Amino acid sequence: MERIPVLRMGPLLLITIQVDMHDNLALQLQDDVTRYISEYGSIGVLVDISSLEIVDSFIGRMLANIAAMSRVLGAETVVVGMQPAVAITLVELGMSLPGVRTALTVEAGMELLLGSVANTRIGSDNEGSQA
Amino acid sequence: MKVLKRESQPLKTSNDVVLARQKVRLWATELRFSLVDQTKLVTAASELARNALDHGKGGDMTIEVLGNGTKTGLRLTFEDRGPGIADLDQALKDGFTTGSGMGLGLGGSKRLVNEFSIESEVGKGTKVAVIRWK
């Protein structure tokens, strides 16, 4: 059975969505993400959708679910690489994707995730805090 | 307004929804719709095809090229013989869903196209037609 690979990058997980997702694939992905967050103690999830030419409400719901489930497990989710035409369509479709942060690139997404963790660490001092 | 070309796609499995999207993309590209308009059409098709499958218990999509010499458009019709919709106004409201979705499929699709029509009869089925003009 095909499966979306979930890669571990230190404290983060990276998921690249490249195929048309069937229902089962989406459910499998949600399962895998929550399992890996628990297993690795990941603090962030990057979902790369740069290959997606459309994001419909089914995918939108999957992204919102991943973000919600991850948050319950203490991890933040950032969706990266949204194509401009997709962004325009999403807004007109009326999808607000609650709890889903976005960034333009994987690198920007990583900075967002690692930066926010540094700021919430208990007892952290101000040295090295973000701009 | 003449129908210049027509093709059908059954919507019986989730793979059919994938095929439906691909067909709409192909036709929209051939008609040289802008990228944003293509994206809107394919997204609307995805929503409506999924509705026909999940709520309508399966149906068909028909793609038609419309033209009258000056205007060209793509019409997508989604038809099912499912349970039908009792309250159309309610169904069109954002956030309303009888399933587990976000309730954006009907109202959202309407916003993504130029013309939208829906007919439904409880116990008989539902037919949604959308048109995007170039």
Interface residues (C-beta under 8 A of the other chain):
Chain A: D20 H22 D23 E53 I54 V55 D56 S57 F58 G60 R61 A64 Q83 A85 V86 I88 T89 E92 L93 G94 M95
Chain B: S14 N15 V18 R21 R25 L35 V36 Q38 T39 K40 V42 T43 S46 E47 R50 D94 G101 M102 L104 G105 G107 G108 S109 R111 L112
